[in-house]
């Protein structure tokens, strides 16, 4: 079997019709350098941190690097960041009572693989920030090589987060052990012209009924689905297809791991009655201090970013789109407003840029499901 290095894979893509991109070419050179160092079995190998706007090819570049490692027999693991954190929490629960569980976990991981590839690294939760910060330092001490993609520079991770100073040593470790490479090409490559495949309708309640009929066939249908500890009402369900309302899926207390379960189970997901998710007129500032609740106190109080009452639904919608995109699950949507108007104001505006780019790519025929 022919082993293509990251640089050779990039050149092959250009020959097949890909557009040359200076930012991608610069990034692939650093990935090639990391790849060569790993093949030479150097004691100290610098990882690579690819960051930049959505749709610039960061994931595609990292995947070329990962496939090259696999072909060359270098032990590596590639995970979406959500999945990595899910596995981290599960393993920490299993290690309850261990003196330093994060150190043990780092030792276990570094004994299994030489390289860890993390896609879409993004830190927004104080608990995750503390865990990840300490774990990364242990991993680097063990000599594990980290390659990651993100929309933010390491110094921008968890930028306005509570107790961020405790995360700063991890930022310093990433900068010290990884080559930070900006992938700031001028084009969003997800939006390159291609054959259209409509998966988004505006105020057309009957559209998804037709889609469900085509995809579900004559399979057995049910009206409810147990997700975690929640019974989700359904508009339709078959062996491969799930169809439900936005309110029943995104306005329930579900987590990203629940959407992982959905994408494990179904090949297509249909979502009806998606509203305009942002609503600045309903936004209220949230005070958080020693009691995280009713009354402010002078010591410890701070103002978190302004949130709307719909932000929880927005976070779940973003997590759902991310999971569907990463797993190749087509998401069919019937919404109240055009795609560009789904979320325009609020604390999630930055995160929603990636979501919008992914939804737009789902409208192309080249986004094919596994079903």
Secondary structure, DSSP 8 states (H G I E B T S, - for coil): -----HHHHHHHHHHTT----HHHHHHHHHHHHHHHHHHTT-SS--EEEEE-STTSSHHHHHHHHHHHHHHHT--EEEEEHHHHHHHHHHHHHHTTT-TTHHHHHHHHHHHH-SEEEEES-----HHHHHHHHHHHHHHHHTT-EEEEEESS-GGGTTTT-TTGGGTHHHHHHHHHHEEEEE---SS-GGGS---B---EEES-TTHHHHHHHHHHTT----SEEEETTEEEE-SEE-SSEEEEEHHHHHSSS--HHHHHHHHHH-SEEEEEEE-----GGG-B--EESSSSSSS--TTT-EE---B-TTHHHHHHHHHHHHHHHHHT-EEEEEESS-GGGS--SSTTHHHHHHHHHHHHHTTBTT-----
